[in-house]
Amino acid sequence: MPIEQTESGGFMVTGKAGMEAYRFAHLITGLKAEMRGMRLTGKGSTCYSMLKNMYGFKGNKAKVLAQAQAYRDTTIMTQLREEEEKE
Protein backbone atom coordinates (compact mmCIF):
# COMPACT_ATOMS: atom_id res chain seq x y z
CA MET A 1 0.00 0.00 0.00
CA PRO A 2 1.42 3.42 -0.86
CA ILE A 3 0.42 4.82 2.55
CA GLU A 4 2.49 3.54 5.45
CA GLN A 5 1.84 4.10 9.16
CA THR A 6 4.80 5.24 11.27
CA GLU A 7 5.50 4.20 14.85
CA SER A 8 4.77 7.72 16.12
CA GLY A 9 1.25 7.65 14.66
CA GLY A 10 1.94 9.63 11.49
CA PHE A 11 1.78 8.43 7.92
CA MET A 12 4.00 8.43 4.88
CA VAL A 13 2.87 8.35 1.25
CA THR A 14 5.22 6.26 -0.88
CA GLY A 15 5.49 5.41 -4.55
CA LYS A 16 4.89 7.56 -7.60
CA ALA A 17 1.20 6.66 -7.89
CA GLY A 18 0.65 7.25 -4.17
CA MET A 19 2.16 10.73 -4.30
CA GLU A 20 0.15 11.57 -7.42
CA ALA A 21 -3.06 10.41 -5.73
CA TYR A 22 -2.31 12.43 -2.59
CA ARG A 23 -1.58 15.58 -4.59
CA PHE A 24 -4.65 15.11 -6.73
CA ALA A 25 -6.82 14.65 -3.63
CA HIS A 26 -5.55 17.97 -2.29
CA LEU A 27 -6.30 19.71 -5.58
CA ILE A 28 -9.88 18.42 -5.45
CA THR A 29 -10.24 19.55 -1.83
CA GLY A 30 -8.82 22.95 -2.75
CA LEU A 31 -11.22 23.30 -5.67
CA LYS A 32 -14.16 22.53 -3.38
CA ALA A 33 -12.96 25.27 -1.01
CA GLU A 34 -12.60 27.70 -3.92
CA MET A 35 -16.17 26.95 -4.95
CA ARG A 36 -17.27 28.07 -1.48
CA GLY A 37 -15.36 31.34 -1.88
CA MET A 38 -12.08 30.52 -0.16
CA ARG A 39 -8.67 31.07 -1.73
CA LEU A 40 -5.94 28.72 -0.56
CA THR A 41 -3.00 30.68 -1.93
CA GLY A 42 -2.29 34.37 -1.86
CA LYS A 43 -0.04 34.63 -4.90
CA GLY A 44 0.09 31.15 -6.40
CA SER A 45 -2.19 29.55 -8.93
CA THR A 46 -5.64 28.42 -7.87
CA CYS A 47 -6.46 24.72 -7.68
CA TYR A 48 -8.98 25.34 -10.44
CA SER A 49 -6.33 26.69 -12.83
CA MET A 50 -3.83 23.98 -11.84
CA LEU A 51 -6.32 21.22 -12.62
CA LYS A 52 -7.18 22.83 -15.96
CA ASN A 53 -3.55 23.36 -16.96
CA MET A 54 -2.08 20.06 -15.76
CA TYR A 55 -4.88 17.71 -16.75
CA GLY A 56 -6.62 19.57 -19.58
CA PHE A 57 -10.04 19.75 -17.94
CA LYS A 58 -12.49 22.21 -19.50
CA GLY A 59 -15.41 24.25 -18.20
CA ASN A 60 -16.45 26.08 -15.06
CA LYS A 61 -15.47 25.03 -11.54
CA ALA A 62 -18.37 22.61 -11.13
CA LYS A 63 -17.59 20.88 -14.43
CA VAL A 64 -13.88 20.70 -13.66
CA LEU A 65 -14.70 19.19 -10.25
CA ALA A 66 -16.87 16.50 -11.89
CA GLN A 67 -14.14 15.74 -14.44
CA ALA A 68 -11.47 15.59 -11.71
CA GLN A 69 -13.55 13.21 -9.58
CA ALA A 70 -14.16 10.95 -12.58
CA TYR A 71 -10.43 11.00 -13.41
CA ARG A 72 -9.61 10.14 -9.79
CA ASP A 73 -12.07 7.25 -9.75
CA THR A 74 -10.73 5.74 -12.96
CA THR A 75 -7.14 6.66 -13.79
CA ILE A 76 -5.66 7.47 -10.37
CA MET A 77 -7.23 4.46 -8.67
CA THR A 78 -6.06 2.18 -11.50
CA GLN A 79 -2.50 3.46 -11.07
CA LEU A 80 -2.67 2.80 -7.33
CA ARG A 81 -3.93 -0.75 -7.86
CA GLU A 82 -1.20 -1.47 -10.43
CA GLU A 83 1.51 -0.16 -8.12
CA GLU A 84 0.11 -2.21 -5.23
CA GLU A 85 0.16 -5.37 -7.36
CA LYS A 86 3.83 -4.83 -8.18
CA GLU A 87 4.77 -4.93 -4.48
N, C-alpha and C positions, 0 to 999 in steps of 0.2 A: 504494500500500500504506500502511496507517495506521501502520506502524512504519518509521521512517527511521533509517539509520545516520549517525552523526556522524563528522567527521574524526578526532576523538580516540579513536574506538573505542566510544563509548557508543551509546545508542539513544534515540529520542524517539517516543512514541506520539502520533499526531495523529488528529484527527477524532473526532466524537462516538461513532461505533460502535467505533472503536479503543479509546477510553478506557473505554467500557462493557465491552468484552471483556477488557481488562487488569484492571479492577477485579473483574469476575466470576471471572476465573481465580484471583485472589488469595483471593477468598472460598471457592472450592472447595478450594484448597490449605490454607487455614486450617481448614476443616471437617475435612479429612483429618487434620490435626494434632490437632484436638480429639478426634477419634475414637480417637486413640492416647494420649489423656490429657494433652495439652499445652494450655495456655491462652495465647493470643497477646496478650491484653490484660489488664491488671490491673483496671481499673475500667470499661472500655467494654463494649459489647455483644459477645457471642460471634458468630463467623461463622455459626453455626447459627441463632441468633435473627435475625441480619440477613437471611439468606436467606429465612427464614420470613416475616418482616415485610415485606420489600421485594418479594418475588416471589410470596408466597402459597402457598409449598410447605407440605405437611402431612406429619406422621409423625415417626418417630424420626430420628436422625442418618443412618443408613444409607439410609432412604427419601428423605430430603431430598437426600442426595448423589446418588442415582440420578436424581431429578427435576432437579437442577441440571445434571448432566452431559447429560441429554437436552435440556434447555432450551438449553444451550451449543451442542450439536451441531446444533440446528435453528434457533432464533431468532437467537442471537448470530452464528452463522456466516452466516446469510442477510443480516443487517444489514451485516456486514463486506463481503460480496460486492457488495451493492447500492451501498455507499459507494465501493468500488473501481471499479465500473463508471462512476460519475459522474465520476471523475477523468479 
